[in-house]
């Protein structure tokens, strides 16, 4: 009987650790993503000759793709 109780306690502790580690890891990854976006914006401000920082979903990087030409998304950038 003591062996069963010890295994149950060990299992409960392992589950608790797993439930604490997983969310912490997710928040660390998301925090790193936000930090990298912030640092890229700062770099783009310090080096305007390289152009603006490319945001996700912000269109094509080369401003030469068919999608931009069809929808006239990049007209301001081309001029």
N, C-alpha and C positions, 0 to 999 in steps of 0.2 A: 504493500500500500504506500509506503513512503516514496518508493521509486515512481509510482504513478503521479503522485502529487508534485514531485520535483520536476517531472517531465511536463506536467501541465503548466507549472509556473514558468518554466523555461520557454515553452511555446507561447505563452501570453506575453512574456518579455520580448521575445523575438518579433511577434506581430506588432507590438507597440513601437519597437524600434523601426520596423519597416514602414509603418504608417507615419512616422516622424521624418524619416529620411527621404521618402519619395516626394512629399510636398516641398521640403527644404531644397531638394535638388532641382525641382521644377522652378521654384522662385529664383534660385541662383542662375539658372540658364536664362530665364526671362530678364533678370536684372543685367546679366552680361550683354544680352542683345540690346537693351535700352542704352547701356553704357557705350557700346560700340557705335550706335546711331548718333549719340550725343557727341562723341569724339570725332566722328566723320563730319558732322555739321561744323564743329569748331575748326577742323582742318580746312574745310571748304571756305570758311570766312577768312582764314588767314592766307589762303592761296586762291584768290578769285580768278587768277589766270588759268586754273585747271577746270573751271566751271563749277556749277552747283553740285552738291552731294546728290547722288541718285537715290531717290526714295522708292520703296517697293510700290508697284502699281502706278508709277509716275510716267509711264510711257517708255519709249525705246531710248537706248543710250546714244545711238549714232544719229538719230533724227533723220534717218534715211530709209525707214522701213515702209512698207506698203500701207500698214494700218494707219500710221500717222498721216501719210499723204491723202488717204481716202477721207479721213475725218477732220483734216486740217487742225490737228491737235498741236503740231509743232511749228505752226507758222510764225509765232512770235520768236521762237528760238532761232529759226533759220535766218531771219532778217537781221 
